[in-house]
Amino acid sequence: MIGFTGLAECAVAGDPLLASPPDAGDPSPCADASYADAGDPPPCADAGEPAACLLLPWFFTDRDPSLRGRRTPETPPCCLLLSPVSSPTEKSSVLCRQRTEKMTEGQSEETASAPEGVSVLRRNSDDVGWEYGVLVDINNKDKVKCILCDKQMCGGVYRLKQHIAQEGKNAKKCQGMKTTKEKLLEVQEKCKKALDGAKRKREVKTVRELELREEVHVSRVGGSEEVTCVGSSEPHKLGPMDKWTKAIDPTATKSESLTQQRLNKELWKERLHEQMCEAIGQFGPGIEPPTMFDLRGRLLEEEYARTKSLLQEREAEKMKNGCSIMTDAWSDKKRTSIMNVCTNCADGTSFISSKEMSDVSHTSEVIFELVDKAIEDIGPDDVVQVVTDNASNNMGAKKLLHVKRPHIFWTSCATHTINLMLQGIGNMPQFKKVIDQAKAFTIFVYGHTRTLECMRYFTEGKEIVRPGVTRFASNYLTLDSIQEKKDQLRKMVVHSRWDSLKDVKSKKGKNATATILNPTFSKDVKLTLAVFAPLFKVLCLVDGDVKPSMGFVYGEILKAKRHVKEALGNVENRFKDVVAVIDKKMAGRLDSPLHLTAYLLNPHYSYAEPSIFDVPKITEGFINCVETFYYHDDEMQEQAANIELQKFQNREGPFSKKLARTFENFDYNPASWWRLYGTETPALQKMATKILSLTASSSGCERNWSGFDGVHTKKRNRLTTDRLNKLVYIQFNNRLINKRAKIKSKKITDVLLSSGTTEAQDVADERFNSFWSCLEDNEEEMKESCITMADSD
């Protein structure tokens, strides 16, 4: 209990909060000669009733209006009469306070000579305003009267001080009719200082709150994010009241939030969630969550501005080496059609905007107008290409753009094209049979809870259905999973635990058992994986957003074709149909002048195979690309095609240096290589750095689908377009920034091009976390997902 000089305290029996004895040596506030005689009851005790006396700090009278101003004519000015104890549960008491306030020097005579009734209505407070004001009604602390001019007002003591100091727009000025002009000026200065002091306290509190927010920030050390506190390192000190507070178990609280609010389990794996918990812990008790008004207004704008500041480096990269515009249309569960627009540069993908187009037909003209507006907003000189899928309306918009902006390329999405290759190969009879058998087995296992539990028992909790980067790649990943767990699955189907299941005795169950025990099935799976693997590696490269892929996509597809031939024993009758599918899907899509020029200007391929410079198709594509890139600039076209290309081919000047051999490493950056060694070929250098900094895929534009689903759902109020765009802008771009930070810390290029698919799966599954959560929550949804995969082909 806090001790106060001049106060003696007697605790009411049974109240632990009030059980502290008075400090030694403190005189009793009733230590007056007329009341301190031995045996005399306190003057405030009613005759015939035992009184419970308690001397408390005076501020308790401010906390309870029932204790305020209750006096009797017999009570001296030092005491306030309270009700005696009437029951064990009602802890009534007598509060006694010695009236030690005396008239300060300089106080007005009017105040000193105020009648005794004024002291009854004056609040027991140290606020200077109560020296010149009283309560009009003891039950309404906001209605006060100025004793200098008898003006009554609402707004409490703060408005009273404004009235006397003649400040503020909501308070009339005090005329001071009951005091002299000199005294009024003195009182005005006193109230003005009190108002300024309160204002400074509020400003200090606001600054401290901002500092607390800044004390917990993210610092990237060694490629990882860490929470750093730059404030005081002293721990929170417990006060006397802390032992009466209820302890909170943070682990249990987080678990309750997860289960009761049905939060996504992936939230607990997010680094930002950990930082939030760390910040709350450092703030300490008493933190208040933001209101919905703040979340929708001020905090949204602050986060939007912060996200834009994080993308400033990408804006500089766009101006330096150009960028790609990516568009993609999709429909949500309500069949609402939305068109997304993103940009991609060497530093990654950024979301720009979206537009709802449910009431508009997606014609070539509509798509052209959307793309043209995006080009105009970014800057025509900073846009090198537009990347879309191979739909006919996009190809029509391509022709319209070429008429208006002939210096900008329009290319097909490499991810979409490779998906078509995988689909075409998967539909061939020799591969379709094994894929159908694998699908039938997985559908049977996941379609019954007992078989699913049995499978997980033998695979030690691991799944055999593995969603990939696309629905076509899922076939490959699931086949690879079955092949990897073939020994465990064989032990399962011959075990008595499997045979005892009722569902296994059905026709589908017998077929599933026969499939796993069939040695031909294992050989066919192995062969199918050998054919799919080269293209799947290219798919990971162009869809992974690890590094600019334009300089690698054409060369890697040629390499994939060679590996497919090797997998099929280099027998033409066996591989010609597969290669024909690849060539058919590649023609007109991934062999454009831009792709061929990027292949030619990448020394990783052209210096390894000098014959590339003599291939007519490639050289013709290079010339067409130069004419488009340097449109209406004949001098630069002449210099790049007829002079500088020869220097690059012959490795003249800096190209011949020993250090320039870094191109032999697949992980090198071809655009950086050209900036370093292409100084003597400026026209070709400018062209190479911009082209080799481009992406070959528009799949990055699709990754904000989940962002829209989470922000704009039927369970939430319909958001304005501006707020919706800002929310998706923040979520999508921050997700991409965090993903790119992880990529830089983990040598992802080794994973994407490794021979094993287990590591590649870890990267590919990043986009399907929500899919897995659905599978864990409902086994029937797993069955439906498997059926959807089966019908997709």
Secondary structure as UniProt FT lines:
FT   TURN            5..6
FT   TURN            13..14
FT   HELIX           16..18
FT   TURN            24..25
FT   TURN            29..30
FT   TURN            33..35
FT   TURN            38..39
FT   TURN            43..44
FT   TURN            47..48
FT   TURN            58..59
FT   HELIX           60..63
FT   HELIX           65..67
FT   TURN            73..74
FT   TURN            77..78
FT   STRAND          79..80
FT   TURN            88..89
FT   STRAND          94..96
FT   TURN            105..106
FT   HELIX           109..112
FT   HELIX           116..121
FT   HELIX           128..131
FT   STRAND          133..137
FT   TURN            138..139
FT   STRAND          140..146
FT   TURN            147..149
FT   STRAND          152..154
FT   HELIX           156..165
FT   TURN            177..178
FT   HELIX           181..215
FT   STRAND          216..221
FT   TURN            222..223
FT   STRAND          224..229
FT   TURN            240..241
FT   HELIX           242..244
FT   HELIX           250..260
FT   TURN            261..262
FT   HELIX           265..269
FT   HELIX           271..283
FT   TURN            285..286
FT   HELIX           292..296
FT   HELIX           298..310
FT   HELIX           312..321
FT   STRAND          323..331
FT   TURN            333..334
FT   STRAND          337..345
FT   TURN            346..347
FT   STRAND          348..356
FT   TURN            358..359
FT   HELIX           364..378
FT   HELIX           380..382
FT   STRAND          383..388
FT   HELIX           392..404
FT   TURN            406..407
FT   STRAND          409..412
FT   HELIX           414..426
FT   HELIX           429..446
FT   HELIX           449..458
FT   TURN            459..461
FT   HELIX           471..484
FT   HELIX           486..493
FT   HELIX           496..499
FT   HELIX           503..505
FT   HELIX           507..517
FT   HELIX           519..543
FT   TURN            550..552
FT   HELIX           553..567
FT   TURN            568..570
FT   HELIX           572..586
FT   TURN            587..590
FT   HELIX           593..601
FT   HELIX           603..606
FT   TURN            607..608
FT   HELIX           610..614
FT   HELIX           616..629
FT   TURN            630..632
FT   HELIX           634..638
FT   HELIX           639..644
FT   HELIX           645..650
FT   HELIX           653..656
FT   HELIX           658..664
FT   TURN            666..667
FT   HELIX           670..677
FT   TURN            679..680
FT   HELIX           682..691
FT   TURN            692..693
FT   HELIX           699..704
FT   HELIX           705..711
FT   TURN            714..715
FT   HELIX           721..745
FT   TURN            746..747
FT   HELIX           748..752
FT   HELIX           757..764
FT   HELIX           765..768
FT   HELIX           769..777
FT   HELIX           779..792
//
